[in-house]
């Protein structure tokens, strides 16, 4: 079960990053690129940023259960 949580978390992160990376490549200036990064990180419940944070939580929970901290 722990391994399944970690693998699912990694899949969620990879999916969200595959959609996030082209948005950064479209930005021309460094200011626009930083704006894209901040938009991705600071808007946790819009678009696929929620999937990224869900992946982080799944990985964290899987690791906590793997090391029997919970």
C-alpha positions as CSV (number, residue, x, y, z in Angstrom):
1,X,0.0,0.0,0.0
2,X,2.8,2.4,0.8
3,X,4.5,1.8,-2.5
4,X,1.2,2.4,-4.3
5,X,0.9,5.8,-2.6
6,X,4.4,6.8,-3.5
7,X,4.0,5.7,-7.2
8,X,0.6,7.4,-7.5
9,X,2.2,10.6,-6.0
10,X,5.0,10.5,-8.5
11,X,2.5,10.0,-11.4
12,X,0.5,13.0,-10.2
13,X,3.6,15.2,-10.1
14,X,4.9,14.0,-13.5
15,X,1.5,14.7,-15.1
16,X,1.3,18.2,-13.7
17,X,4.9,19.0,-14.6
18,X,4.4,17.9,-18.2
19,X,1.7,20.4,-18.6
20,X,3.6,23.1,-16.6
21,X,6.9,23.0,-18.5
22,X,5.5,24.1,-21.9
23,X,3.9,27.1,-20.2
24,X,7.4,28.1,-19.0
25,X,8.9,27.6,-22.4
26,X,6.3,29.9,-24.0
27,X,7.3,32.8,-21.7
28,X,9.8,35.1,-23.4
29,X,11.4,37.1,-20.6
30,X,12.7,36.1,-17.2
31,X,9.9,38.1,-15.5
32,X,7.2,36.1,-17.4
33,X,8.9,32.8,-16.5
34,X,9.0,33.8,-12.8
35,X,5.4,34.8,-13.1
36,X,4.5,31.4,-14.5
37,X,6.4,29.7,-11.7
38,X,4.7,31.8,-9.0
39,X,1.3,31.2,-10.6
40,X,1.9,27.5,-10.5
41,X,3.0,27.4,-6.9
42,X,0.7,30.0,-5.4
43,X,-2.6,28.9,-7.0
44,X,-3.0,25.5,-5.4
45,X,-6.6,24.8,-6.3
46,X,-6.6,26.0,-9.9
47,X,-5.9,23.7,-12.8
48,X,-3.3,21.0,-12.4
49,X,-1.5,22.7,-9.5
50,X,-3.8,20.8,-7.2
51,X,-2.7,17.5,-8.8
52,X,0.9,18.5,-8.0
53,X,0.2,19.2,-4.4
54,X,-1.9,16.0,-4.2
55,X,1.1,14.1,-5.5
56,X,3.3,15.7,-2.8
57,X,0.8,14.7,-0.1
58,X,0.6,11.1,-1.4
59,X,4.4,10.7,-1.4
60,X,4.7,12.2,2.1
61,X,1.9,10.0,3.5
62,X,3.4,6.9,1.8
63,X,6.9,7.6,3.3
64,X,5.4,8.3,6.7
65,X,3.5,5.0,6.6
66,X,6.6,3.2,5.2
67,X,8.7,4.2,8.1
68,X,5.8,3.6,10.5
69,X,5.7,7.1,11.9
70,X,1.9,7.0,11.9
